[in-house]
Amino acid sequence: MIKIWISAVLFFSFMTCSVSAAVIKNVDFGLQADEVVITFLPLSDGEASLIQDGSGETILVNTGNASSYSELKKWLKRYKVKKINQLMITKKQKYYDCNVQRLVNDYDIERISVPDQYQAGFQAEQWKENDLFQLTDNIHVDVLHTSKQKTADMDLLFTIGEHRILYAMSSSDEVEEKFLRIPLTHVDVLKIPNFGEGAFFSNTFLKQLDTQIAVAFTKPGRSYSPRLLSNLTSEWIELYDVKEGSAYSIKMSVKSYDVMKFSAK
């Protein structure tokens, strides 16, 4: 197993974390029974995250745009994925759900989950706000919020051992107020919504989250919100920009985690 530790140096002009990348053909994490790894895949157009559990369970969150499918397949091959047990679609939009049928055909997917307002052209389980699911012995997920707007989406909170990952799709003031009331705290990793564009979480909310790492995906023409970069900097949150052929993997045991960067170049 290749292990690369987080650098303590932040480059505030770009607000990204400096992590050396290992060039890879195949990755085998050698997961123990109580370990989980989540990998944020560097598609050129859209969002996809791979979760691998020590029990052998494989979960994919989103599929990227249609133009990114060949990239997605190459990364799944590098991470030795031959079967996907569960696919989660967190938003009905081309950057997230364009490759569902191709994945079903190629990876023998057992279960598909979508937000409760999602009009699916495939068989899927609709998840409602406040639903709670035990995905494996090591992973459970809370559906914190589902959109009542035209575009169906859902915000998820993954709990892995003592770690929490907020897979955020919403960044409105209304949703932030809801999360403040929960209250949502001690989140280790924040997946940034909307590719880092548009309005973003306040310093008050980020301070309450007490998060250490933020992750953002890319799409053509993406431009970060200046407010997002400013708020992350002021709260000392490291931003991992998933682009240019480099994937970030976070391997979690019950009490600790390591961040690794892998390049296909």
Phi, psi and chi 1 to 4 in degrees:
 res  aa     phi    psi   chi1   chi2   chi3   chi4
   1 MET       -  135.4 -179.7 -174.5   69.9      -
   2 ILE   -92.2  129.1  -55.9  170.0      -      -
   3 LYS  -126.5  128.7 -177.2  177.4  -68.9 -174.5
   4 ILE  -126.5  124.5  -60.2  169.8      -      -
   5 TRP   -85.6  155.5  -62.4   93.4      -      -
   6 ILE   -64.3  133.5  -57.2  173.2      -      -
   7 SER   -76.8  144.5  169.6      -      -      -
   8 ALA   -86.9   -2.0      -      -      -      -
   9 VAL   -92.9  128.3  179.8      -      -      -
  10 LEU  -109.1  136.9  -69.1  177.3      -      -
  11 PHE  -101.6   96.5  -66.3   90.1      -      -
  12 PHE   -71.5  -20.0  -70.8  108.7      -      -
  13 SER   -64.8  -30.8   59.5      -      -      -
  14 PHE  -113.2  -11.4  -62.2   99.3      -      -
  15 MET    55.6   44.6 -165.7   51.5 -152.2      -
  16 THR  -124.1  154.6   56.1      -      -      -
  17 CYS   -89.3  139.1 -179.5      -      -      -
  18 SER   -87.8  112.5  174.5      -      -      -
  19 VAL  -134.5  126.4 -180.0      -      -      -
  20 SER   -66.7  144.6  -61.7      -      -      -
  21 ALA  -108.0  133.8      -      -      -      -
  22 ALA   -90.3  130.9      -      -      -      -
  23 VAL   -79.5  130.7  178.3      -      -      -
  24 ILE  -131.2  155.7   60.9  160.0      -      -
  25 LYS  -111.9  -39.0  -68.8 -174.7  178.1  179.5
  26 ASN  -143.8  145.5  -68.0  -71.3      -      -
  27 VAL  -122.3  127.9  179.1      -      -      -
  28 ASP  -126.5  110.9 -174.5  -10.6      -      -
  29 PHE   -80.1  -12.6  -69.5  104.0      -      -
  30 GLY    56.3   47.7      -      -      -      -
  31 LEU   -64.3  134.5  -66.1  176.2      -      -
  32 GLN   -80.7  170.5  -58.6  -60.5  -51.7      -
  33 ALA   -59.0  -31.9      -      -      -      -
  34 ASP  -100.1   16.0   63.5  -13.1      -      -
  35 GLU  -110.4  150.7  -67.3  178.7  -34.8      -
  36 VAL  -138.6  143.5  174.5      -      -      -
  37 VAL  -127.3  132.4   61.9      -      -      -
  38 ILE  -113.0  130.3  179.2  167.8      -      -
  39 THR  -120.1  128.2  -60.2      -      -      -
  40 PHE   -95.5  111.8  -58.3   97.4      -      -
  41 LEU   -86.0  136.0  -60.0  172.6      -      -
  42 PRO   -88.3   72.4   33.5  -35.1      -      -
  43 LEU   -78.3  147.6  -53.6 -176.6      -      -
  44 SER   -74.4  -17.5   59.7      -      -      -
  45 ASP  -149.9   90.9 -169.2    8.0      -      -
  46 GLY   121.0 -173.7      -      -      -      -
  47 GLU  -127.6  134.6  178.7  179.8  -54.7      -
  48 ALA  -156.1  136.0      -      -      -      -
  49 SER  -129.1  139.1  -59.2      -      -      -
  50 LEU  -111.1  128.0  175.0   66.3      -      -
  51 ILE  -116.1  124.6  -57.2  173.7      -      -
  52 GLN  -121.1  129.4  -64.1  168.1  -72.5      -
  53 ASP  -106.0  151.4 -176.1   76.2      -      -
  54 GLY   -60.8  -18.1      -      -      -      -
  55 SER   -81.6   -5.9   66.0      -      -      -
  56 GLY    98.8   -2.3      -      -      -      -
  57 GLU   -73.4  138.5 -168.4   88.4   -3.2      -
  58 THR  -124.0  127.7  -61.8      -      -      -
  59 ILE  -124.5  134.7  -59.5  164.3      -      -
  60 LEU  -115.8  130.2 -174.0   67.9      -      -
  61 VAL  -108.1  109.4 -175.2      -      -      -
  62 ASN    71.6  164.8  -63.9  -40.7      -      -
  63 THR  -129.1   -3.1   75.7      -      -      -
  64 GLY    74.7  177.3      -      -      -      -
  65 ASN   -77.8  163.7 -156.4  -13.4      -      -
  66 ALA   -58.0  -36.8      -      -      -      -
  67 SER   -66.9  -15.0   61.6      -      -      -
  68 SER   -99.7    5.7  -62.1      -      -      -
  69 TYR   -64.2  -40.3 -171.4   61.1      -      -
  70 SER   -63.0  -37.0   61.4      -      -      -
  71 GLU   -65.0  -44.7  -59.7  168.6   34.1      -
  72 LEU   -58.4  -45.3  177.3   58.9      -      -
  73 LYS   -62.7  -40.3  -72.9 -165.5   69.0  174.0
  74 LYS   -63.4  -41.7  -73.1  177.6 -177.5  177.1
  75 TRP   -69.5  -38.8  -81.1  102.1      -      -
  76 LEU   -62.2  -37.6  -68.3  175.6      -      -
  77 LYS   -64.5  -41.6 -177.3  177.7 -180.0 -179.9
  78 ARG   -61.4  -33.2  -69.8 -176.8 -175.2  106.6
  79 TYR   -93.7   15.9  -76.9   85.7      -      -
  80 LYS    60.3   37.7  -62.7 -173.2  175.0 -177.5
  81 VAL   -92.0  119.0  174.7      -      -      -
  82 LYS  -113.0  -21.8  -63.9 -178.9  178.9  178.8
  83 LYS  -140.3  141.1  176.4 -178.4  174.5   61.0
  84 ILE  -114.3  117.8  -64.1  171.1      -      -
  85 ASN   -73.6  -39.8  -59.6   95.5      -      -
  86 GLN  -142.3  137.0 -178.0  157.0    0.1      -
  87 LEU  -115.0  129.2  171.8   63.7      -      -
  88 MET  -112.8  129.0  -59.5  177.3 -171.5      -
  89 ILE  -109.1  119.8  -59.0  -62.9      -      -
  90 THR   -98.4   -7.0   59.8      -      -      -
  91 LYS  -158.0  139.8 -170.5  167.9 -173.0  174.6
  92 LYS   -87.8   88.1 -171.6  172.1  179.5   59.5
  93 GLN  -161.4  153.6 -164.6  178.4   74.1      -
  94 LYS   -60.3  -27.0   65.2  179.5 -177.8  178.6
  95 TYR   -74.5   -8.0  -58.6  114.5      -      -
  96 TYR  -123.9  -26.4  -52.3   94.7      -      -
  97 ASP  -135.1   20.3   67.8   -9.0      -      -
  98 CYS   -77.6  -14.8  -88.4      -      -      -
  99 ASN  -114.6   21.6  -63.7  -52.0      -      -
 100 VAL   -59.8  -52.9  173.5      -      -      -
 101 GLN   -64.8  -38.1 -167.2   56.0   57.8      -
 102 ARG   -65.3  -37.9  -76.4 -169.1  -85.2 -171.1
 103 LEU   -66.9  -40.2  -75.2  163.5      -      -
 104 VAL   -58.5  -42.9  169.3      -      -      -
 105 ASN   -68.8  -35.8  -65.2  -21.1      -      -
 106 ASP   -94.8  -21.7  -68.2  -16.4      -      -
 107 TYR  -128.3   15.1  -67.7   93.9      -      -
 108 ASP    51.0   50.8 -169.7   26.9      -      -
 109 ILE   -67.3  132.0  -65.0  174.9      -      -
 110 GLU   -86.8  -40.0  -62.6  174.2   -3.4      -
 111 ARG  -139.0  143.7  -56.0 -180.0  -57.8  -81.7
 112 ILE  -128.1  132.9  -56.6  176.3      -      -
 113 SER  -119.8  138.8  -53.5      -      -      -
 114 VAL  -139.0  163.3  -61.6      -      -      -
 115 PRO   -63.9  156.6  -17.4   29.4      -      -
 116 ASP   -69.6  -15.2   61.3   -4.6      -      -
 117 GLN   -96.5    4.3  -59.4  -64.3  -41.6      -
 118 TYR   -77.4  125.3 -168.5  105.2      -      -
 119 GLN   -93.4   99.2  -61.3  -60.8  -47.8      -
 120 ALA   -93.8  143.0      -      -      -      -
 121 GLY   -96.0   21.2      -      -      -      -
 122 PHE  -146.5  164.7   45.0   84.7      -      -
 123 GLN   -73.0  124.8 -174.4  173.2   -3.0      -
 124 ALA  -152.6  155.2      -      -      -      -
 125 GLU   -93.3  127.8  177.4 -177.7   -5.2      -
 126 GLN   -90.2  123.7  -68.6 -170.8  -42.8      -
 127 TRP   -95.3  136.1  -76.3    5.1      -      -
 128 LYS  -107.0  157.1  -58.8 -177.8  -63.6  -63.0
 129 GLU   -55.7  135.5 -167.1  167.3  -54.3      -
 130 ASN    79.3    2.1  -60.8  -40.1      -      -
 131 ASP   -65.7  149.4  -81.5  -11.7      -      -
 132 LEU  -133.6  130.3  172.7   63.7      -      -
 133 PHE  -130.6  137.3  -60.6   96.3      -      -
 134 GLN   -94.8  106.3 -172.2   77.5   33.7      -
 135 LEU   -81.2  -41.6  -57.6 -179.6      -      -
 136 THR  -145.0 -178.6   71.8      -      -      -
 137 ASP   -60.9  -26.4  -71.7  -16.9      -      -
 138 ASN  -101.1  -15.1  -58.4  -47.7      -      -
 139 ILE  -128.1  127.3  -51.8  167.7      -      -
 140 HIS  -130.1  159.3   74.9 -104.1      -      -
 141 VAL  -134.9  135.1   60.0      -      -      -
 142 ASP  -105.5  134.8  -64.2   82.6      -      -
 143 VAL   -89.2   98.7 -176.6      -      -      -
 144 LEU   -75.1  -33.1  -63.1 -178.2      -      -
 145 HIS  -160.1  138.3  170.1 -100.7      -      -
 146 THR  -124.0  140.9   58.0      -      -      -
 147 SER   -72.9  139.3  174.1      -      -      -
 148 LYS  -101.1    7.5  -55.9  -60.3 -173.3  -69.5
 149 GLN   -86.3 -177.5  -53.6  -58.6  -43.4      -
 150 LYS   -61.4  -40.6 -177.2  177.5 -179.5 -179.5
 151 THR   -89.3  113.6  -58.7      -      -      -
 152 ALA   -72.4  130.8      -      -      -      -
 153 ASP  -153.2  169.5   63.3   31.2      -      -
 154 MET  -148.5  144.0   59.3 -178.0  175.2      -
 155 ASP  -101.4  128.5  -60.8  -86.7      -      -
 156 LEU  -117.5  145.9  -56.5  175.7      -      -
 157 LEU  -118.7  110.7 -179.2   67.8      -      -
 158 PHE   -89.2  134.8  -68.2   94.3      -      -
 159 THR  -116.9  123.1  -59.0      -      -      -
 160 ILE  -129.8  105.9  -60.1  167.7      -      -
 161 GLY    60.1 -124.6      -      -      -      -
 162 GLU   -94.3    8.9  -63.8 -177.4   -1.5      -
 163 HIS  -105.7  150.8  -46.7  -63.9      -      -
 164 ARG  -132.2  136.8  -55.4  174.9   97.4 -173.5
 165 ILE  -122.3  119.5  -59.2  169.5      -      -
 166 LEU   -92.1  108.9  174.9   56.1      -      -
 167 TYR   -92.7   86.4 -149.6   93.1      -      -
 168 ALA   -86.9  136.0      -      -      -      -
 169 MET  -116.9  -16.3  -56.8  -57.0  -62.6      -
 170 SER  -113.7  148.0  -51.7      -      -      -
 171 SER  -140.9   25.1   58.5      -      -      -
 172 SER   -80.6  160.1   68.6      -      -      -
 173 ASP   -60.5  -36.9  -68.7  -19.6      -      -
 174 GLU   -62.5  -45.7  177.6 -174.4    1.0      -
 175 VAL   -68.8  -40.0  174.5      -      -      -
 176 GLU   -59.2  -43.6  178.7  176.8  -39.3      -
 177 GLU   -61.8  -38.7  -70.6  171.6    5.2      -
 178 LYS   -62.6  -44.6  178.0 -175.0  -68.3 -172.5
 179 PHE   -68.2  -32.8  -69.6  169.7      -      -
 180 LEU   -65.8  -33.8  -77.0  165.8      -      -
 181 ARG   -76.8  -22.4  -69.9 -165.7  -57.9  -91.1
 182 ILE   -52.4  -49.4  -70.3  176.5      -      -
 183 PRO   -87.4  150.0   31.4  -32.6      -      -
 184 LEU   -92.6  116.5 -172.4   56.9      -      -
 185 THR  -137.9  169.7   60.2      -      -      -
 186 HIS    51.8   50.0  -59.7  102.1      -      -
 187 VAL   -95.7  118.8  171.2      -      -      -
 188 ASP   -74.6  -40.3  -61.2  -82.5      -      -
 189 VAL  -130.1  131.4 -179.0      -      -      -
 190 LEU  -114.6  117.2  168.7   63.5      -      -
 191 LYS   -84.2  117.4 -162.6  -75.0  -66.0  179.4
 192 ILE   -69.8  133.7  -62.8  -68.3      -      -
 193 PRO   -79.8  161.7   27.4  -32.0      -      -
 194 ASN    56.7   29.6  -55.1  -33.7      -      -
 195 PHE    59.4   21.4  -57.5   96.2      -      -
 196 GLY    83.8   11.2      -      -      -      -
 197 GLU  -101.4  157.8  -62.7  179.7  -32.0      -
 198 GLY    84.6 -160.5      -      -      -      -
 199 ALA   -73.5  148.1      -      -      -      -
 200 PHE  -140.0  167.8  -92.5   94.7      -      -
 201 PHE   -53.7  144.9  -59.9  128.7      -      -
 202 SER   -77.6  164.5   66.2      -      -      -
 203 ASN   -61.1  -35.1  -71.1   96.1      -      -
 204 THR   -59.4  -45.2  -60.2      -      -      -
 205 PHE   -68.9  -44.5  178.4   64.1      -      -
 206 LEU   -62.9  -37.2  -68.8  174.6      -      -
 207 LYS   -63.8  -40.8 -169.7 -178.6  -63.5  -68.5
 208 GLN   -66.0  -40.1  177.5  176.1  -73.9      -
 209 LEU   -58.8  -37.0  -75.9 -173.7      -      -
 210 ASP    58.7   40.5 -168.3   27.0      -      -
 211 THR   -83.1  156.7 -165.3      -      -      -
 212 GLN  -108.3  -32.0  -60.2  165.1   -9.6      -
 213 ILE  -131.9  135.3  -65.0  171.1      -      -
 214 ALA  -117.5  142.8      -      -      -      -
 215 VAL  -125.4  132.5  177.4      -      -      -
 216 ALA  -129.7  136.1      -      -      -      -
 217 PHE   -89.7  176.6  -70.9   91.3      -      -
 218 THR  -125.7  162.5 -165.9      -      -      -
 219 LYS  -151.9  162.7   66.9  175.0 -177.3  177.7
 220 PRO   -57.2  131.6  -27.2   35.8      -      -
 221 GLY    76.3   11.2      -      -      -      -
 222 ARG   -61.5  137.8 -172.6  -87.3  -48.0  -87.9
 223 SER  -136.1  120.9  178.6      -      -      -
 224 TYR   -63.9  144.0  -82.6  124.4      -      -
 225 SER   -67.3  125.7  158.7      -      -      -
 226 PRO   -57.5  -35.1  -24.8   35.1      -      -
 227 ARG   -64.3  -40.1  179.7 -171.6  176.7 -166.1
 228 LEU   -59.8  -50.8  169.0   66.6      -      -
 229 LEU   -61.5  -40.5  -62.7 -179.6      -      -
 230 SER   -64.1  -44.4  174.7      -      -      -
 231 ASN   -68.6  -39.2  -70.2   -5.5      -      -
 232 LEU   -64.0  -42.2  -68.4  176.7      -      -
 233 THR   -62.1  -45.4  -60.2      -      -      -
 234 SER   -67.0  -24.2   63.8      -      -      -
 235 GLU   -99.6    8.6  -62.6  -55.4  -37.0      -
 236 TRP    57.6   42.4  -67.4   81.7      -      -
 237 ILE  -100.8  127.6  -61.7  171.0      -      -
 238 GLU   -80.2  132.1  -63.7  173.6  -76.5      -
 239 LEU  -104.4  123.5  175.2   61.2      -      -
 240 TYR  -102.4  115.1  -69.5   86.5      -      -
 241 ASP   -94.7  108.1 -166.9   -0.2      -      -
 242 VAL   -84.4   96.8 -175.6      -      -      -
 243 LYS  -161.2  175.7   64.4  176.6 -176.2  177.9
 244 GLU    56.2   40.3  -62.6  179.0   -6.9      -
 245 GLY    75.9   14.1      -      -      -      -
 246 SER  -118.7  125.9  -67.0      -      -      -
 247 ALA   -98.6  145.1      -      -      -      -
 248 TYR  -107.5  126.1  -72.2   94.1      -      -
 249 SER  -115.8  134.1  -64.4      -      -      -
 250 ILE  -117.4  110.7  -56.0  176.8      -      -
 251 LYS   -94.5  123.1 -177.3  179.3  178.2 -178.0
 252 MET  -118.0  130.8  -62.9 -179.9  167.5      -
 253 SER  -103.6 -170.1   59.0      -      -      -
 254 VAL   -60.3  -42.2  174.6      -      -      -
 255 LYS  -115.4  -12.9  -66.9 -178.1  178.2  -64.5
 256 SER  -138.6  166.6   64.2      -      -      -
 257 TYR  -148.9  155.4   65.6   82.5      -      -
 258 ASP  -122.8  144.5  -59.9  -30.1      -      -
 259 VAL  -107.9  131.5  179.0      -      -      -
 260 MET  -128.7  147.4  -66.1  157.1  -86.6      -
 261 LYS  -122.0  129.2 -176.9  179.2 -179.5 -178.6
 262 PHE  -123.9  133.4  -62.9  107.1      -      -
 263 SER  -112.8  142.7  174.0      -      -      -
 264 ALA   -95.9    0.6      -      -      -      -
 265 LYS   -82.5      -  -64.3 -179.5  179.8  179.8
